[in-house]
């Protein structure tokens, strides 16, 4: 296969054995795909692996926080990065862009902007994650508050299947028929069960689901590599916009939360129309300020909001006036130290970098301590905003009371230390979606063990309240047990049937979403 190089040397394989989750896996070899769009070459390789029962894991930029790109044996298919907007083909008349799966997300946005258009999805890793990876994980981000996740913009995919078939899919071409999607393969028709719809009104990334109206293309969005290899992607673009932004710092957390609740409502104050509403608690502000001291954070600032609004060119003054009114009315002190409004692109990017400094700092702390990042990805129903915040404070203030005496006794026996009273933590993220990342910052391996227990406790509380155990990062390997615990048997059975229909030998991205050893209810209608 002239377009795929098979590498078996240890130093060639080793970089593919971990991702941002700090999980570590193992593999026999890496197949480097020189042209990410060569779906036929990948399909032929997958057909051979299916025949041999050889596991395959897809790996691009490895920015997953759930271990989704970490192999569990077999072969890794790796894609070299394609950097630069020149790799993105923009059809301005149709407001569409098409690109190989291995281009960076930021390059798609840049190409759209150069054509006078707008591509809203902006995951935190937009400068380092691939377009195909973002689709496979249905990546989200701050601007999903208004625009939804990456998958909401996917209009076309080229996908190589484990069977050796290649699908060229366009949204709307494969609606469900009698509860199944019908795909035409070389061997005949394949009927794939239709999964349930994505949950309305709550940000979530919980395995296989459909958008509205459902289409077979939805199967591969958020599938985390378990159903096929994405070779190229066509996305929908929007008319070009300008973006207002402001970093507002509060002396009262309650005042900041009250403003967020108002922004979540159908009629936000002063007529503002936010596309993102991002949160910093005091610890998160201190982490970001340490990396960006020139921005300055007053000592009495206990919470911060980074807000953005997309608006038509020429409307900046009116939008700024509305936001000044909303923020000052909410209690933001009328002083430059508490309210930063950029006046040019560089200043705007500096505020976005300030926000991204929080996860970067958290990752650095975890690496320094030899630990894995431990940050929640829980999304609550929007009306539960205040309850969510209060519960996080309550749990973190007294961990033994939260997890209970039986858990604490077992922990002390296992680790020779009492369950910690509290843990260092920084909370930030997508508060507009009632989706905060509580990042626990354990000092050592024993505190890490306690942190995992706290994480699971919070996940169960969120699920019981009707929330999602994954708002945007997906399931991967890290959350697979919790997905099984918090999902109905029927929904899990449908997911397994979908997996079996498209990957009958179960070779693709083993360990992601579903337990590889789980019994399959074959509803594929083969």
Secondary structure, 3 states (H helix, E strand, C coil): CCCEEEECCHHHHHHHHECCCCCECECCEEEEECCCCCHHHHHHHHHHHHHHCCCEEEECCCCCCCCCCCCECCEEEEECCECCHHHEEEECCCCEEEEECCEEHHHHHHHHHHCCEECCCCCCCCCCCEHHHHHHCCCCCCCHHHHCCHHHHEEEEEEECCCCCEEEEECCCCCCECCEEEEEECCEEEEEECCCECCCCCCCCCCCCECCCCCHHHHHCCCCCCCCEEEEEEEECEECCEEEEEEEEECCHHHHHHHHHHHHCCCCHHHCCCCEEEEEEHHHHHHHHHHCCCCCCCCCCCEEEEEEEEECCCCHHHHHHHHHHHHHHCCCCCCCCCEECCCCHHHHHHHHHHHHHHHHHHHHHHHHCCCCCEECCCECCHHHHHHHHHHHHHHHHCHHHHHCHHHHHHHHHHHCCCCCCCCCEEEEEEHHHCEEEEEECCCCHHHHHHHHHHHHHHHHHHHHCCCECCCCCCCCCCCHHHHHHHCCHHHHHHHHHHHHHHCCCCCECCCCCCCCCCCCCCCCCC
